[in-house]
Amino acid sequence: MAKAESKETVGKRLRVTDLIPRICCVFFALVIWLYAMSSDSPDYESTFSGVTVSVENAAVLSAEKNLSVISGYGNLADITITGKKSDVISYSLEDIVASVDVSGITEPGRHHLSVSVTTPEGCMLKNVYPTSIEVYVDEISTKTIPVKVNVTSVQYDQSITLGALTPDVSAVTISGPASVIDAAQTAIVELDLGTVTTSLSARGELKVVTESGIAIDNPYLTISQSSVGVTIPVYVERDLPITVDTKYGYLNAENAEITVVPKTITVRADPKLLTDVDSLTVATLDETKLTDNSTTRIVSITLPDGVENVSGTKTASISIKHKGTVKKSVSVSQIELKNPNDLEYTLIADSINITLRAPSDIAEMLFPEDFTLVGELNYTGVRGIVQVPLTVEVPAEYADSVYALGEYTAMVNIEQ
């Protein structure tokens, strides 16, 4: 049998066993205390470099004292703060606010203003460098300046001409610091048009520039409108032959000589307006009214909308001379009147003289009975003598070459 331990031996063994955990607890407590002391020390400091110094109350300065900040924006400062390490290391540049207050400025010029720093909660400012920055303020002024268009890039065919580029406003009003406004000369809109084939409109942002073309960039420079629309006309010039049409198609190169002076006219227009245009018709001649063997007429040259007359010639002279045709008069007694309303009527004359134009070799074969005069009694509730318009019906075999000259009517007495 195993010999039983004495009470004294057991007690010693238990004391040794309890001592080790106690020593470990004390050790870990000491480590934690040392870490806490080093981490959350209220004297931990950090420097934030490149903190932007903002300009505060510039709007108040403008509204109350008619002054505007010209320079002083974008300054940087190095800010040193102290606090608990756990807090300080959690902050970034955005958490540090540095500013200067311009509301106390009363006159134009350069002013040195102290930099004010707002630190995050639980931290204190230790140092700021620089301690002040210079701002320059000036009086607010207003001026009207012209708008100009600058095309930075454009490609087009050699046959195309760019017209005057016209902005939708000729001038804009600017306001801001007096020295800036004094230097401003023009509002420029720059356009990259790319490849141009027809007239177009574009819109661009305005920038204010000095006389030497340097852009003015000031946050307190305002402009009455930020952008403008621009009309870009595109033209082609072309010589168009002047032509003459006929109403019925009786005249041709064999039976008439038609001369037009000038023969051509120079026009300018958007390319799309002249795409399918190869001539300009200035008149349509009514052959039935050309009673003389030769005649000359002056007509106005009228162009379609959007087409410009570059030549400057406003009229054309048209000379018509008949060839190989003669006039022949016949007395026609075949008069047919359509009577849709069943009126009772009497013709005042049994025959009517008409004048024809016909080729010389055909004229000899034309007789009165070859022709018929046709009209219509399209009346209701009318009594007495009326004039009824007549058309001349030509035999089918001569319809392309023989036609009546002038207009004809029949005197008709309507009885009921």
C-alpha positions in Angstrom: 0.0 0.0 0.0 1.1 3.6 -0.9 2.1 5.6 2.0 -0.2 8.6 2.6 1.2 12.2 2.1 1.4 14.3 5.2 -0.7 17.4 5.5 2.5 19.6 5.4 3.6 18.1 2.1 0.2 18.6 0.5 0.1 22.2 1.6 3.5 23.0 0.1 2.5 21.5 -3.2 -0.8 23.5 -3.4 1.1 26.8 -2.6 3.5 26.2 -5.5 0.7 25.4 -7.9 -1.2 28.6 -7.1 1.8 30.8 -7.3 2.4 30.3 -11.1 -1.0 31.6 -12.3 -0.6 34.6 -10.0 2.8 35.5 -11.4 1.3 35.2 -15.0 -1.6 37.5 -14.1 0.7 40.1 -12.7 2.9 39.9 -15.8 0.1 40.3 -18.3 -1.4 43.1 -16.2 1.9 44.9 -16.4 2.1 44.4 -20.2 -1.4 45.8 -20.7 -0.7 48.7 -18.4 2.5 49.6 -20.4 0.7 49.3 -23.7 -2.2 51.5 -22.5 0.2 54.1 -21.2 2.1 54.2 -24.6 -1.1 54.1 -26.7 -3.4 56.5 -25.0 -0.9 58.9 -23.7 -2.5 62.4 -23.7 0.9 63.8 -24.9 1.1 61.9 -28.2 1.6 64.4 -31.1 1.4 64.2 -35.0 2.1 66.7 -37.7 -0.2 66.9 -40.7 1.6 68.4 -43.7 -0.1 70.2 -46.6 -3.4 71.1 -45.0 -5.3 73.5 -47.3 -6.0 76.9 -45.8 -9.5 78.0 -46.8 -10.7 81.6 -47.2 -13.8 82.2 -45.1 -16.5 84.9 -45.4 -15.5 86.0 -48.9 -19.2 86.3 -49.7 -19.7 88.6 -46.7 -16.8 90.7 -47.9 -18.3 91.0 -51.3 -21.9 91.7 -50.1 -21.1 94.2 -47.3 -17.9 96.0 -48.5 -18.0 95.5 -52.3 -14.6 93.8 -52.1 -13.5 90.5 -53.6 -10.6 88.2 -52.9 -8.2 88.0 -55.8 -5.4 85.8 -54.3 -4.9 83.8 -51.2 -6.6 80.6 -52.2 -4.7 77.3 -52.2 -2.2 78.1 -49.4 -1.0 75.0 -47.4 0.0 74.8 -43.8 1.7 72.2 -41.6 -0.4 71.5 -38.4 0.8 69.7 -35.3 -1.7 68.4 -32.8 -1.6 66.5 -29.6 -3.9 64.0 -28.0 -4.4 60.3 -27.3 -2.5 58.2 -29.7 -5.5 56.1 -30.5 -7.4 59.3 -31.5 -4.6 61.1 -33.3 -3.6 58.2 -35.5 -7.2 57.8 -36.7 -7.3 61.3 -38.2 -6.4 62.4 -41.8 -5.8 65.8 -43.5 -9.5 66.2 -44.1 -10.1 66.2 -40.3 -7.9 69.2 -39.7 -9.5 72.6 -40.7 -7.3 75.6 -41.4 -8.7 78.9 -42.5 -8.4 82.7 -42.5 -11.3 85.1 -42.0 -11.5 88.0 -44.5 -14.7 89.6 -43.1 -12.6 92.1 -41.1 -10.9 93.6 -44.2 -12.2 97.1 -44.9 -10.1 98.3 -47.9 -8.4 96.9 -51.1 -4.9 95.7 -51.0 -2.7 93.0 -49.5 -3.5 91.8 -46.0 -1.7 89.3 -43.7 -4.3 87.2 -41.8 -3.7 84.7 -39.0 -4.3 81.1 -39.7 -7.0 79.6 -37.5 -7.1 75.9 -36.9 -10.0 73.7 -35.8 -8.8 70.4 -34.4 -10.8 67.2 -34.0 -12.5 66.5 -30.7 -10.1 65.4 -28.0 -7.1 67.0 -29.7 -5.2 70.2 -29.1 -3.3 72.5 -31.5 0.4 72.5 -30.7 1.9 74.3 -33.7 0.9 75.8 -37.1 3.3 76.8 -39.9 3.0 79.4 -41.4 1.1 81.3 -38.7 -0.4 83.7 -41.3 -1.0 84.0 -45.1 -1.3 86.9 -47.4 -4.5 87.6 -49.2 -5.2 90.3 -51.8 -8.6 91.9 -52.2 -9.9 94.4 -54.6 -13.1 96.3 -55.3 -15.9 94.6 -57.3 -16.4 96.0 -60.9 -18.7 95.3 -63.8 -18.0 95.5 -67.6 -19.5 94.3 -70.9 -17.1 92.5 -73.2 -17.6 91.2 -76.7 -18.0 87.5 -77.5 -15.7 86.0 -80.1 -15.6 82.5 -81.7 -12.4 80.6 -82.1 -12.4 77.4 -84.1 -9.7 75.1 -82.9 -10.2 72.4 -85.4 -12.2 71.9 -88.6 -11.9 69.9 -91.8 -13.8 70.5 -95.0 -13.6 70.0 -98.7 -11.8 72.6 -100.8 -15.1 73.4 -102.6 -16.6 74.5 -99.3 -16.4 78.0 -97.8 -17.1 78.7 -94.1 -19.3 81.8 -93.6 -19.1 84.2 -90.7 -19.4 82.3 -87.4 -22.2 84.1 -85.4 -22.7 83.6 -81.7 -26.3 84.0 -80.4 -25.2 86.9 -78.2 -22.6 89.5 -79.3 -21.5 90.5 -75.7 -21.7 89.4 -72.1 -21.5 91.2 -68.8 -18.8 90.2 -66.3 -18.3 91.3 -62.7 -15.6 90.7 -60.1 -12.5 92.2 -58.7 -11.7 95.6 -60.4 -8.2 94.7 -61.4 -9.4 91.4 -62.9 -12.3 93.1 -64.7 -9.9 95.8 -66.1 -7.7 93.1 -67.6 -10.6 91.3 -69.2 -11.0 92.1 -72.8 -13.0 89.3 -74.5 -15.2 86.3 -73.9 -14.0 83.4 -76.1 -15.9 80.3 -77.1 -13.6 77.6 -78.6 -15.2 75.0 -80.9 -13.8 71.8 -82.3 -16.0 71.3 -85.4 -14.4 68.2 -86.8 -15.4 67.4 -90.4 -18.0 69.8 -91.8 -20.1 69.1 -94.9 -23.1 71.4 -94.3 -24.2 74.3 -92.1 -24.5 73.5 -88.4 -25.0 74.9 -84.9 -22.8 74.3 -81.9 -22.6 75.3 -78.3 -19.5 76.0 -76.3 -18.4 77.2 -72.8 -17.2 80.8 -72.5 -13.9 81.8 -71.0 -12.7 85.3 -70.3 -9.3 86.3 -71.6 -7.0 89.3 -71.4 -5.8 91.3 -74.4 -3.0 88.9 -75.0 -5.4 85.9 -74.9 -4.5 84.6 -71.4 -7.5 83.0 -69.7 -8.6 84.6 -66.4 -9.3 82.1 -63.7 -10.7 83.7 -60.5 -13.4 82.1 -58.4 -15.2 85.5 -57.9 -15.3 86.4 -61.5 -18.9 86.0 -62.7 -20.3 86.1 -66.2 -23.9 86.7 -67.3 -24.0 83.4 -69.1 -21.6 80.5 -69.1 -22.1 79.3 -72.7 -23.2 80.5 -76.1 -24.7 78.9 -79.2 -22.9 79.5 -82.5 -24.2 79.3 -86.0 -21.7 78.0 -88.5 -22.8 78.6 -92.1 -21.3 76.5 -94.8 -21.4 77.5 -98.5 -20.5 76.3 -101.9 -20.4 78.5 -105.0 -21.6 77.3 -108.3 -22.3 78.6 -111.8 -25.8 77.5 -112.8 -27.0 77.7 -116.4 -30.2 79.8 -116.7 -33.0 77.9 -118.5 -36.5 78.6 -119.6 -39.5 76.1 -119.5 -42.6 76.1 -121.6 -46.1 75.6 -120.3 -47.3 73.1 -123.0 -44.1 71.8 -124.5 -44.8 73.1 -128.0 -41.5 74.9 -128.4 -38.3 73.0 -129.2 -35.0 73.5 -131.0 -36.5 72.9 -134.4 -39.3 75.4 -134.2 -38.0 78.2 -131.9 -34.7 79.9 -131.0 -34.7 80.9 -127.3 -31.8 83.0 -126.0 -31.3 83.9 -122.4 -28.9 86.6 -121.2 -27.0 86.1 -119.0 -26.5 82.4 -119.8 -25.3 81.6 -116.3 -25.5 82.9 -112.8 -23.1 82.4 -109.8 -24.9 81.4 -106.6 -23.8 80.5 -103.1 -25.7 78.3 -100.7 -25.5 75.5 -98.2 -24.2 72.3 -100.1 -27.4 70.4 -99.3 -29.5 73.1 -101.1 -27.6 72.6 -104.3 -27.1 68.8 -104.2 -29.6 68.1 -107.0 -29.6 71.5 -108.7 -27.8 71.7 -112.1 -29.7 74.7 -113.6 -31.9 77.6 -112.7 -35.3 78.1 -114.4 -36.2 81.7 -114.5 -39.5 81.6 -116.4 -42.2 79.3 -117.8 -43.4 80.5 -121.2 -47.0 80.2 -122.2 -46.8 79.4 -126.0 -50.4 80.4 -126.6 -49.6 84.0 -125.6 -46.5 84.4 -127.9 -48.4 85.8 -130.8 -45.5 87.6 -132.4 -43.0 85.8 -134.6 -40.2 87.2 -132.3 -40.4 88.8 -128.9 -38.2 89.7 -125.9 -39.2 89.5 -122.3 -37.4 90.7 -119.1 -38.0 88.5 -116.1 -36.7 88.7 -112.5 -34.2 86.1 -111.3 -35.8 84.5 -108.3 -33.7 82.1 -106.2 -34.9 79.6 -103.6 -34.7 80.4 -99.9 -31.2 80.2 -98.6 -29.6 80.6 -102.1 -27.6 83.8 -102.6 -27.1 85.5 -105.9 -23.3 86.2 -106.0 -23.3 87.6 -109.5 -25.6 90.4 -108.5 -27.6 90.2 -111.8 -31.3 90.5 -110.8 -33.0 90.1 -114.2 -32.7 88.0 -117.3 -33.6 88.9 -120.9 -35.4 86.1 -122.8 -35.6 86.4 -126.6 -38.0 84.0 -128.5 -37.8 83.7 -132.3 -40.1 81.2 -134.1 -38.6 79.1 -136.9 -40.4 77.2 -139.7 -43.9 78.0 -138.3 -46.6 80.4 -139.5 -49.8 81.8 -138.1 -53.1 80.8 -139.7 -56.6 82.1 -139.0 -59.7 79.9 -139.5 -63.4 80.5 -138.8 -64.7 77.6 -136.7 -68.4 76.9 -136.6 -68.2 73.6 -134.7 -69.0 74.9 -131.2 -69.9 72.3 -128.5 -71.3 73.5 -125.2 -71.8 71.1 -122.4 -75.1 71.8 -120.6 -75.2 69.9 -117.2 -78.1 72.1 -115.9 -80.3 71.7 -119.1 -80.4 75.4 -119.7 -82.1 76.9 -122.7 -79.7 79.1 -124.6 -78.8 80.6 -127.9 -75.4 81.2 -129.4 -75.0 84.9 -130.4 -72.5 84.0 -133.2 -72.5 80.8 -135.3 -68.7 80.8 -135.8 -65.6 82.2 -134.1 -62.3 83.2 -135.7 -59.3 81.6 -134.2 -55.5 81.9 -134.9 -53.3 78.9 -135.0 -49.5 78.4 -135.1 -48.4 75.5 -137.2 -45.4 74.3 -139.1 -45.3 75.8 -142.6 -45.9 72.5 -144.4 -48.8 71.6 -142.2 -50.6 75.0 -142.2 -51.7 74.5 -145.8 -53.6 71.3 -144.8 -55.6 72.8 -142.0 -59.3 73.6 -142.6 -62.0 75.1 -140.3 -63.9 71.8 -140.1 -60.8 70.2 -138.5 -61.3 72.1 -135.3 -63.9 72.1 -132.6 -64.5 74.7 -129.9 -65.6 73.3 -126.6 -67.2 75.1 -123.5 -69.5 74.4 -120.6 -72.6 76.2 -119.4 -71.9 75.8 -115.8 -74.5 78.3 -114.5 -77.4 78.2 -112.2 -80.1 80.8 -111.8 -78.5 83.1 -114.4 -80.3 84.7 -117.4 -79.1 86.9 -120.1 -75.9 87.1 -122.2 -72.8 85.5 -120.7 -69.3 84.8 -122.0 -68.3 81.1 -122.0 -64.6 80.2 -122.1 -63.7 77.9 -125.0 -60.9 75.5 -125.6 -59.7 74.6 -129.1 -59.6 70.9 -129.9 -56.9 70.1 -132.5 -56.9 67.0 -134.6 -54.9 64.2 -132.9 -52.4 63.9 -135.8 -51.4 67.6 -135.3 -51.8 67.8 -131.6 -48.0 67.9 -131.0 -47.2 70.7 -133.5 -50.4 72.8 -134.0 -51.8 75.0 -131.2 -54.2 77.9 -130.9 -52.9 81.4 -130.0 -54.8 83.6 -127.5 -58.0 82.9 -125.6 -61.5 82.5 -126.9 -65.0 82.8 -125.6 -68.5 82.3 -127.0 -71.3 84.9 -126.4 -74.4 82.9 -125.1 -77.8 84.2 -124.3 -79.3 82.0 -121.4 -83.0 82.1 -121.6 -83.8 80.2 -118.4 
